[in-house]
Amino acid sequence: MFTKKAERFVEGYLYRARGHRVLEQSVLAEGERQGFSARTLRRAGKALGVRMYRDLWELDPGRAAELTAREIASLGQRPVPVTERDLTRQVG
């Protein structure tokens, strides 16, 4: 049950990010503020098929296409403040 809530959090957080990609530390920090442990968040990401590269998490493009604005709005979360510069600095 708690893992399902964590899955919804991770999915919604990544969905709202530009390019559906977020730095791992951002996901973990916000998730911990929401009451999830880092281990639970990683487990939720794996269950969702999130692509995890070094310090970057990416929502599967197929899953991102399936989500609707209504589903995301029901999660009541704000947009993720990540810039392209942050992503290229971490990946490059």
ABEGO torsion letter per residue (X at the ends): XAAAAAAAAAAAAAAABBGGBBBAAAAAAAAAAAGBBAAAAAAAAAAAGBBBBGABBBBBAAAAAABBAAAAAAAGBBBBBBBAAAAAAAAX
